[in-house]
Amino acid sequence: MPDRGGGPTGPRIRVGRPSRRVRTLLMTLGILAVLAMVFVMFSGFWTDWLWYRSVDYSSVFTTTLWTKIGLFAVFGLLMAVAVGVNIWLAHRLRPPLSAMSLEQQSLDRYRMGIAPYKKWVLLAITALVGLIAGASATGQWRTWLMWVNGVSFGEKDPQFNMDVSFFAFDLPWYRFMLGFGFAAVVLSLIAAALTHYLYGGLRITSPGARATAAATGHLSVLLGLFVALKAVAYWLDRYGLAVKSSDFKATDNWTGLRYVDANAYLPAKTILFCIAVICALLFFATLWRRTWQLPVIGFGLMVLSAILIGGLYPAIVQKFQVQPNEQAKEAPYIEKNIEATRKAYGIDGVKPGDYTGRGEVKNPEQQRKSADTAASYRINDPNIVSPTFQQLEQERKYYQFPSTLDIDRYRGQDTIIGLRELNLAGVDKRNWINDHFTYTHGFGAVTAKGTATAEGTSGAPAFTESGLPTKGMLGDYEQRIYYGEKTTQYSIVGGPQKELDYEQDGGSQVTTSYKGKGGIDVSGPLNRAAYAVAFSEPQIMYSGAIGDGSKILYNRTPKQRVEAVAPWLTIDGDAYPAVIGKRVQWVVDAYTTTNGYPYASRTTLGDTTADSLTDRQRAVVAQQNQVNYIRNSVKATVDAYDGTVTLYEWDEKDPVLKTWKKAFPGTVKDRADIPDELEDHLRYPQDMFKVQRELLALYHVTDADQFYNASDAWQVPNDPTKSDSNAVPPYYLSMKLPGDKAQQFSLTTTFTPSGRPNLRAFMAVDADANSADYGKIELLRVTDDNVDGPEQVQSRLNRHGPIATYVRDLKGADSTIKYGNLLTVPLDSGFLYVEPIYAQGRGSEFPLLSKVAVVYGQKIGFADDLAGALGQVFGAEGAPDEETPPTEPEEPPTEPTEPPATGDAALRDAIADAQKAYDDARAALEKEPTDWAAYGKAQADLEAALKRAAEAQRAQPDSAPGAESDAKPDAKPESTPDEGAPGD
């Protein structure tokens, strides 16, 4: 049988070229593939341009784009020319190959292979290095813009007498240029050496001279350029000492010169600069001498000098001059560091004032009056009551509030505010239409008093704006929230598909269609195709839900929008909403920073601004994490309805902001343009305050010797109301400082000594933008060494008998305790601590204010409300000291008609009544609308039943007062992981 595989006996099959139809098809597919790749790249560019144009910041896009293109073209071309010219020159200088050695014979095959394609190889190499260099240079667009637009700081460094702008704006650009020069010379040297070797200019194994005269001269010039750049590097290193970070006993983040830098490294760098210049001249001299002897000797001398002068000599100075008397040697440089650091962080005007800190109840009546006016005590903690807002004001499952609410001022009162934002996870039926067309926005701002709870609700917030749509103190305003902290998905609005506005109580739906100016038109085929590619969603291209008037909304979080239109700013972690001019506006604080302020110690923003409340949503958006200069230079707003972003100048003296305003003219409005209604809601930013308190923990000391010894170093205490070891957050609070006549909206924090829990200092800043003293920091240094700090106060509260009993009883009813913010208020030479305590019953999803604890000196108050707790501390009868065991109040004699239940029966009856009261409360909450009167009565019945249960338990023979360890005054209540009790 013949071989069917076409072997020797089978038929021969001729393999010809593909048919014209096949070739045409392949060519068409190839062209389409290329066009598709081009369109994918184009879509990213086009959608970015459309977005910037939609927010009226197209100049930011074009300035950034043209800067990057310019840097790419210039530095890519320079690198390509440098490498290409040296390859071409090495090829031109090749020797004639008259005597073919074995080495050259082995290279001949490569020369022959390259010969037909020499031009293409040269173009390919130069294009590759040019593309890489150009792409790398585009990342320096900020450095270039700061250098070309830099303005003077009007301040000079203490070592070189140079303006600070040289270190902040010029030196970074010079260093980049130097690095690029090194890269160009090194790549040119490698390329030239390989070319010379390939064409016989350099020999490794061949007899005779190792290099031709032409190759020697060419490579010597390149080496001379390298050494000349090294000389420039030595010279710039002198100035770099002013912004150099190093480890030092006084601080881990030391920046600037020390004794060894000024007296060893600085002269060493100058000497090495001179040696490098001479060495470079020796390399250039080989063009005439045609020998490497002197350049090699000079280069060896430079390397030896770098080791001896640049390394060994400073080590000797440090060992034998500095270490034996380090404190005296470093004192002048510590003083320079302290002065520069305090200036760079805006704390140079802070002077600690002495304050005893030990409070005693000497004149109860007068002190009680003083306590009533010392502060507007915020008993509704915005970090705790978010679930309560969610439960009572969510209204629909597809709405949500942020986990931490915000504090603002309305009508002179501290107010808790949260926006009812969209939550797609609560939509019952998830699909593309519902996610992006139907459910597009949240609805309404909900506010509550910070200092009071609603009557008859057993601890629910006293809402001042509530409902759906909301009604209350805010009046008439646009309630739709299209842009918010929780709004991360894109939405397509304004077209034929109607949006769900909100559902009425009867279940009927109110629809709307977006009329705002925000968003990008996607009714045309080009934009639809571009966004279909950009979002990897092909349905955008052909969906019938998109038509005339359709707009796409994206980049919808406030911080994201501000960061996009001002990519040179660092964004505060906490954007907060305010109703301004009948619109909900997000207020975003933004900072200008640099890490080039001479002598100022650096800090890491990500670490410094972290506290017990920091999460992904509240994290700072930093352009550079390591900084040593910061100013709150810009206040920004983002309209929650149409997404309009507005930047206002706030610090009119900041040279960094002036530099960026020159780079991006017209993007930042003048401070005079800030509306009065907006200024009423501006406040001192939290992250700026955190950075300043971190620096003041060490830099409150201005004496060099004391700073060196770190004898008065402070630390920010851990949050005593949380179980983790994160810093306590600063608190906004309207309060009076010693000497003040009226309360002022402030941002406050406390300090403890390094490694100890006692209170060492109290810090507050005037946070009201309308105040003449806005930004003024007051620092009270506690002179008494035995004043309890926040963690000690919390521990005392946990051990206090009535509190321990209360916690134990609530746990017996399967309830959870949550501790609110522990507020610290200066009062009559001491500190008044106020802490709200919340209870969350079994099956309940939200906490309610249950008790308020107050501590002043050795007195502790624990009552249902703030007035009662203050009365226990300052009232005529006072409150028992924490060392005094709690006693049960005697019940007045009664004439019962029948004997009361006792023992186990009484306990069972009390538990049954508690369960009934709990069920009644839950039923009241489930009613539409909520029956607050019934809920309040049920809570009161529950509390009474729990007290009876506790009394019945104590009446048991084995449960007498004091028998249980956790009932003792000094016993610490048990806690569950989610209670957040400190020390758990």
Helices and strands as residue ranges (DSSP letters): H 20-54, H 58-92, H 102-114, G 115-117, H 118-138, H 141-149, H 164-165, I 166-170, H 171-198, H 213-240, G 241-243, E 245-248, E 251-255, H 259-260, I 261-265, H 266-284, H 286-289, H 293-307, I 308-312, H 313-317, I 318-322, G 323-325, H 326-344, E 353-355, H 364-374, H 386-393, E 399-400, E 406-410, E 413-419, E 421-422, G 424-426, H 432-433, I 434-438, E 442-443, E 445-453, E 461-466, E 471-472, E 480-481, E 491-493, E 499-503, E 509-512, E 520-521, H 525-534, H 539-542, E 551-553, H 558-565, E 570-571, E 576-580, E 583-594, E 603-604, H 605-608, E 626-627, E 629-639, E 645-649, H 655-663, G 671-673, H 676-679, H 686-699, H 704-709, E 714-715, E 731-735, E 744-753, E 761-766, E 777-782, H 790-799, H 801-812, E 816-819, E 823-827, E 830-840, E 848-856, E 859-863, H 866-874, H 903-926, H 932-955, G 957-959, G 965-967
